[in-house]
Amino acid sequence: MTLPTLFAALLAIATFCLAVVLPSADPDTYWHLASARWMVDHGKLLTRDPFSSTAANAPYSVGEWAGELVWYAAFLAGGWQGIAILRALVVAVAAFFTSQTVLLLQPRPLFAIAPLLAALAIGKTTWTDRPQLFTLAFFSVFLFVLLRARFLGGGRRELWILPPLLLLALVALFAIDAMLRRAPRWRTLLAVLVVGAALSLLNPEAFGPVGAAGHVTNPPRFIAEELPPDLFTLQGFTFGVLIVAALASAIIGAPSTFARRLEAEPEFGRGEGAHLLWAILLVPLIWLGLSAQRHLPLAAMPLAGYVADAAPRALRRLWPARGTSAGAARVERVAPPIAAGILLVATLGAAAVAARLAPRAPDETAYPAGA
């Protein structure tokens, strides 16, 4: 096992421990659980609102039925403790693949840790017990698989795990990049995109979320999470720092780590044209994040990877240190028995934290008395 992979796994376990002790405090959770219970009781998808007193029986479709059923299954299995454990597992998956993405671009954990923690901190606001949390995990998986195929070459088999996950917009960005560069893998990426689009039609609510997607261009600003990021909050300030660091690194124009790694790692030799990819990938995602703060974590993941790669090179170009090499660091490996022992101890510790500290009741202190 490589040191970056072990580091990512330990960070994911630590994130699990942080997330599992948080009580459920999202009022929307009750709505999602009630919707899932209705679907289970009636044996069909919820297409009209049976709960509203002002818009009873109004058409209702947000495309979250599968996520709602998963949350409801966790609630039936373990009550509010089951909800907390499921939340922590999903967040841990997102943390692991976000870490893998950043460490793919910057294999030195010392240089990767700051932007990586910034991305995870930005995503903290989405650690809520609602179906959208699965998007955070799936997005991180997509981003890692696509970037790994893009820069390490090969990986065509890995690409075919993506259609069942169906995050088509991200696949489209990488397909555009591959076609513009006329890369050998552009046909595979295009096929993955087409097959993914076809499989998405198997969802009985495939077209339901289309209307909700229009919120990106005209979001309902009366909802707090649909407001633009606020730089005076920790989340907004952290995202602003990442953007400034990315712009500064790009303006300075430091050579990319990808070019440096060609000498040490021949298998990394397909990273040419990285600047084109970053423009295609980051510009729309940053715009999406700035349109509504709920989308900030999706932009923060690739942005953290770019900063982790480019910022150290930019700093070295500004303040070159004598006796230091500009070459890429060799990816260290950890002996399998040692890595397995470390992960076993960490996993057992996380299980103990979940068993002892996962809350067994929601936090309703913010609700009006008698509500």
Secondary structure, DSSP 8 states (H G I E B T S, - for coil): -BHHHHHHHHHHHHHHHHHHTS----THHHHHHHHHHHHHHHTS---B-SS-SSSTT-B---S-HHHHHHHHHHHHHHHHHHHHHHHHHHHHHHHHHHHHHHHHH---HHHHHHHHHHHHHHHGGG-SSSTHHHHHHHHHHHHHHHHHHHHH---HHHHTTSTTT--HHHHHHHHHHHHHHT-TTHHHHHHHHHHHHHHHTTSTTTTTTHHHHGGGTS--TTSGGGS---TTSHHHHHHHHHHHHHHHHHHHT---HHHHHHHH-GGGTT-TTHHHHHHHHHHHHHHHHHH-GGGHHHHHHHHHHHHHHHHHHHHHHHS--TT---S-----B--HHHHHHHHHHHHHHHHHHHHHHS-SS---TTS-TT-
